[in-house]
């Protein structure tokens, strides 16, 4: 009997694109965006079938994926009501923003608040070439400025 796939065919293509952003042998670094995609597809929580498919795709065990989810209950056990904007807090993004004398987190928060968008930091988004980077509505954006973040949010939420 063939195992049932969790991801829709469209999302399976997104899974492949997400994993392709990371070097060979480092597919496990794609865990956070894959879990987020699974949660968005399912609506609220991440079912075991999604955890198994993510584990198979990243070279992790089911237990490792499940343990990660349990370690971050506020992020992955239930979907937040408000849309989220995640600012990359990797060394490269922070360094580039600092070079521009720019607090990207505070800028994003001031722009996002009127739209009801929650701003959080996240680990490396794999977009160091365009630091500082942010993630909004399943898309990674680079060269973040206050104006650009506002433009992305207003376009996506209008």
N, C-alpha and C positions, 0 to 999 in steps of 0.2 A: 504494500500500500504506500502510495506517494504521500509524504508529509504535506500538510496544508501550509501554504505561505501566509504570513501575517500581512506583509506589505502589499498594497495595491500595485498593479503594474506600473503606474505613474510614479508612485513613491519608491518602487524598487529602482527605477532609473535615478532618482534623487539619491538613494542610498549609494549607488555605484559612484555618482559624482562626488559625494561627500568623502567616501573612502579614497577616491583617486587623488584628493588634495594632500594626502599624507604619504610620506616615503614608504616604499616596500618594507615590510617588517614592522612598521609603526602604525598599522591600521587601528590598533587599540586606542590611539589618540582621538579617533573619530567617535568615541563612545557618547560624549555629551550631545553633539548634534543629532546622532542617530536616535538616542533616547527621546530627544525633543520631538523629532519627526514621528516616532511611534506614538508618543503621547498626543500629538496633534491629530493623528489619524484616528486614534481610538476615542478621543474626546475628553477623557479625564485621567485615567490611570494606564499603566503599562502592563498588559497581560503577559503571562508566562510564554505564550507563543511568540510574542515580539521579543522578549528577552532571549529566547533560544535562537531566533533568526539573527539577532544582533550579535550574539555570541559566535555563531557560525561565521558571520561575515567579518568579524574582527580578530578571530583567533583566540578569543577569551572563552572561558567556560561559562556555563549558565550561572553557576554559583558566583563567579566574579561579577557578572553583570548585575545579578540580584543584590549582591552585597553593596555594590556602588549605589544602586537605587536606595537601599535602606540607609546608607550613609548620608544621603541628601534628600530627606523626606519632604522638605518644603519645596524642592525643585521638581521632583519626579513622581511623588505619590499621588498628587492631585494637581490638575491644571489650574494655574492662577486665573482669576476672572479677568484681570486687566492685561492688555497686551504688554509684552516685555521688550525692552531694548537692552541688549547686553554689550557692555563696553569691554573690549579686550584689555586685560591687565597684565599682559606679558611684558617682559623687559623692553622689547623693541617698541611696542606701542607707547608705553609710559615714557620711554626715553625720547622718542620723536615728539610727543606732545609737549614734554618739558623743554625741548630745544626750541619749540615755537612759543615758549612761555604761555602755555595753554593748559588749563585744567579741564580735560575732555569730559571727565565724569560730571563735574559741576555744570559745565555747559550743556551736556545732554539732559541732565536733570531739569535745568531751568527751561529748556525747550520742550521737553516731554510732558512736564506736569500739566499744562493746560489741556492736553489731549487725553489725560488719564492713563498715560503710559508709564509703567513701572521701569525704573532704570536700575540695573544690577551690573556687577562686573562678572567676567567669566575668564576662564583660562584661555590660552592661545587659540586664536581662530584660524591659524595657518595662513594669514594674509600679511606677513611681515613686510612684503614688498610695497605695501601701500599703507603702512602704519601712519597714524593710529586707525584701527579698524573697529567696527561695531556690527552687531547682528540684529536684524529686525525683520520679523515676518519671514523667517527661513531664508533670508538673504544676507550675505556678508557684504558689507560696504567698506570701502577704504578711503583714505585721505579725509578723515572725519574733521569737520569744522562745525561750529554751532549752526551756521547757515545751512550747511549740507544736511545735517541731522534733521533740522526743521523741515527742509524740503522733502526728505524721504518720508518722515512721519506724516506730513500733511497729504502727500500723494497717496500713501498706502491707506490712510484712514478716511479719505474723502470719497 
